[in-house]
């Protein structure tokens, strides 16, 4: 038997509160069944594009039914192993095809957003290499949008490089932003500055603790200063907040952290 959360959090905050589909060592449907009575939204982690890794059509139908039963919504995290900025054209083409496949597969779930990583292997090298990466990204996303994908539904996640590296692409194709606060803290960026600049195009925040150069920890592992930054951001946010942790204990501790700061929210 999987342990259940101690109380429901649906409608508790000014934002939607959610977490990932990897809280229990089980499948998508089983995780959602356990979490749906307690949370507003579930982040479906479609981390791999390999055959058999994506949910089946039958699973998607089950997820749809659970959403209706529990007044639940979803967001989709697109695979981590697709690269729209890769030098090889075949890899970029595969990434485009994979995104289109997933959008078609999950359309019935009406996700709040599709979160996408744009990894840059050239981070920290010379500006010319970064410029070539940006050019490849621009061409890939132009194909994505011209192929019928609504750019606003794609949220580009903050990673280990400054978000301004892709800011022009965000604007040109009306893309959204997924502010991963933990990534920003881990990499030494200023979460508050990123939030202030991009809040109006940010439908989702990823929250998790950071400690000793590790992230995706429970929120109670944040420093006092970082915890204050997180709470100040949440006061001003009305989108989806996904507690991006991968175990029941980490989720429970993170929700307790929000409880303990409830008077501020």
Long-range contacts (C-beta under 8 A, 24 or more apart in sequence): 2-26, 2-30, 2-34, 2-248, 3-248, 4-34, 4-38, 5-35, 5-38, 5-251, 5-252, 5-255, 6-252, 7-38, 8-37, 8-38, 8-39, 9-38, 9-39, 9-40, 9-255, 9-258, 10-37, 10-38, 10-39, 10-40, 10-71, 11-40, 13-234, 13-241, 13-258, 13-265, 14-237, 14-238, 14-265, 15-205, 15-234, 15-237, 15-238, 15-239, 15-240, 15-241, 16-40, 16-41, 16-73, 16-112, 16-239, 16-240, 16-241, 17-41, 17-241, 17-243, 17-255, 17-258, 18-42, 18-43, 18-75, 18-240, 18-241, 18-242, 18-243, 19-43, 19-242, 19-243, 19-244, 19-245, 19-251, 19-254, 20-45, 20-77, 20-242, 20-243, 20-244, 20-245, 20-246, 21-45, 22-246, 23-245, 23-246, 23-247, 23-248, 23-251, 24-248, 27-59, 28-55, 28-59, 28-63, 29-59, 29-62, 29-63, 29-66, 32-63, 32-66, 32-72, 33-66, 36-66, 36-67, 36-69, 36-70, 36-72, 37-70, 39-72, 40-72, 40-73, 40-240, 41-72, 41-73, 41-74, 41-75, 41-112, 41-240, 41-242, 42-72, 42-73, 42-74, 42-75, 43-74, 43-75, 43-76, 43-77, 43-115, 43-242, 43-244, 44-74, 44-75, 44-76, 44-77, 44-106, 44-109, 44-111, 45-77, 46-76, 46-77, 46-78, 46-79, 46-102, 47-77, 47-79, 47-80, 47-81, 48-79, 48-80, 48-81, 49-79, 49-81, 49-82, 49-94, 49-98, 50-81, 53-79, 54-101, 54-102, 54-105, 55-105, 55-106, 57-105, 60-105, 60-106, 60-108, 60-109, 61-108, 63-109, 64-108, 64-109, 67-109, 73-110, 73-111, 73-112, 73-240, 74-106, 74-109, 74-110, 74-111, 74-112, 75-111, 75-112, 75-113, 75-114, 75-115, 75-204, 75-240, 75-242, 76-102, 76-106, 76-109, 76-111, 76-113, 76-114, 76-115, 77-114, 77-115, 78-102, 78-114, 78-115, 78-116, 78-117, 80-117, 83-119, 84-116, 84-118, 84-136, 84-137, 84-140, 84-141, 84-144, 85-118, 85-119, 85-120, 85-133, 85-134, 85-136, 85-137, 85-140, 86-136, 87-132, 87-136, 92-136, 92-139, 92-140, 95-140, 96-140, 96-143, 96-144, 96-147, 99-144, 99-149, 100-144, 100-147, 100-148, 100-149, 103-149, 103-153, 111-153, 112-203, 112-204, 112-239, 112-240, 113-153, 113-154, 113-155, 113-176, 113-178, 113-203, 113-204, 113-240, 114-153, 114-154, 114-155, 115-155, 115-157, 115-178, 115-204, 115-206, 116-154, 116-155, 116-156, 116-157, 117-157, 117-159, 118-156, 118-157, 118-159, 118-166, 119-159, 120-159, 120-161, 120-165, 123-160, 123-161, 130-165, 134-165, 134-166, 134-168, 134-169, 137-166, 137-169, 138-169, 138-172, 141-169, 141-173, 141-175, 142-173, 145-173, 151-175, 151-176, 152-176, 155-202, 155-203, 155-204, 157-183, 157-206, 158-183, 158-184, 158-189, 158-194, 159-183, 159-187, 160-187, 162-189, 163-194, 163-198, 170-201, 175-201, 176-201, 176-202, 176-203, 177-201, 177-202, 178-202, 178-203, 178-204, 178-205, 178-206, 179-204, 179-205, 179-206, 180-205, 180-206, 180-244, 181-205, 181-206, 181-207, 181-208, 181-229, 181-230, 181-233, 182-206, 182-207, 182-208, 182-209, 182-210, 182-215, 182-216, 182-244, 183-215, 185-210, 185-215, 185-222, 185-226, 186-210, 186-213, 186-215, 191-226, 191-229, 191-230, 191-233, 192-229, 192-232, 192-233, 195-233, 195-236, 195-237, 199-236, 199-237, 202-237, 202-239, 203-239, 203-240, 204-239, 204-240, 204-241, 204-242, 205-233, 205-234, 205-237, 205-239, 205-240, 205-241, 205-242, 206-242, 206-244, 207-241, 207-242, 207-243, 207-244, 207-254, 208-243, 208-244, 208-245, 208-250, 208-254, 209-254, 216-244, 216-245, 216-246, 216-250, 217-245, 217-250, 218-245, 218-249, 218-250, 218-251, 218-253, 218-254, 218-257, 219-243, 219-253, 219-254, 219-257, 219-258, 220-253, 220-254, 220-256, 220-257, 222-257, 227-257, 227-261, 231-261, 231-264, 231-265, 234-265, 235-264, 235-265
